Amino acid sequence: MVPESYAVRYSLRLNPSERWEVTTQQVIEAADVRKNYRGGTEGAGLNGFDLTVTAGTVTGLLGPNGAGKTTAVRILSTLLEMDSGQASVAGYDVRRQGAEVRRRIGLVGQYAAIDEVLTGRQNLTMFGRLNHLAHAKAAKRADELLEQFDLVAAAGQAVGKYSGGMRRRLDLAASLIVAPDVLFVDEPTTGLDPAARLEVWAAVRQLVSNGTTVLLTTQYLEEADQLADRISMLKDGKVVAEGTPDQLKTQLGSDWLDLVLTDPAELEVVRRLAEPLADGELKIEGQRLSVPVKDRTRALVVMANSLHEANIEPEDITLRRPTLDEVFLHLTGSKVAV
């Protein structure tokens, strides 16, 4: 039985720098994948999951807890059998050619699969040995990865003394002992503070720059916006929207004019001034008024002139694109935890 931490590193390769030739541009493909859990709540698992991931990119699976993100990763990495549908990774069928899939992937679960008693270097050397490397080659690969993930200074310290961000970076490094073509990363920054999240984001970007294709699951909208070339939004086990972050934001059809007022008593007056410019429902949060607008430049000029004539000086007035948070709420009616 495979533990929830995914404390397993796949590989049968003896040369850690070797990459298998990926013969398809779409390195991950899934069509109508279904997985239902006996006794599970309605909508749990996967209910017609579709996905394509292009080689050399980061694709984000975005959705709240229970949307099916982890189930999708477990199926694509051969840890869990689907009930029906088709899926392939690096050109190999997930059901019929699982061994070939496992030779080409790495997997980082939601919780670090590293030994806190051992040092960073000892952990990486251990994973090298578990992947059938001779001791000298395992030690050399450990040093390469410590350098790559900026962990050289802490290499001799017990992992129990590492910060959350350092542990996650070490976990990512361990997944690359065999330089996989495809890396599955399941909610990499859950529970980390903002500084540690930035460290992990930098590490993921570095992986992609070195040629690894990454499938990333997250419930953090900002994380998907920062890292993903394409995003698939999940709800109730199926993809409800997909595209680049900008494409998804464009689906709302409007930019937003945000006004922050210094005097709450002016809010009603400003709302009346803004209504003729609105391309949809206005939003009011405290002393902030958000107005969806079509012609962003004209809206800003007209609003600024109207405020001047009304002798109202806002604390701030800005134009912005819709956020992924607003896109997800608009497309699914669900709120993603952030």
Buried (B, 14 or more C-beta within 10 A) or exposed (E): EEEEBBBBBBBEBEEBEEBBEBEBEBBBBBEBBBBBEEEEEEBBBBBBBBBBBBBBBBBBBBBBEBBBBBBBBBBBBBBBEBEEBEBBBBBBBBBEBBEBBBBBBBBBBBBBBBBEEBBBBBBBBBBBBBBEBEEEBBBBBBBBBBEBBBBEEBBEBBBEEBBBBBBBBBBBBBBBBBBBBBBBBBBBBBEBEEEBBBBBBEBBBBBBEEEBBBBBBBBBBBBBBBBBBBBBBBBBBBBBBBBEBEEBBBEBEBBBBBBBBEEEEBBEBBBEBBEEBBBBEBEEEEBBBBBBBEEBEEBBEBBEEBBEEEEBEBEEBEBEBBBBBBBBBBBBEBEBEE
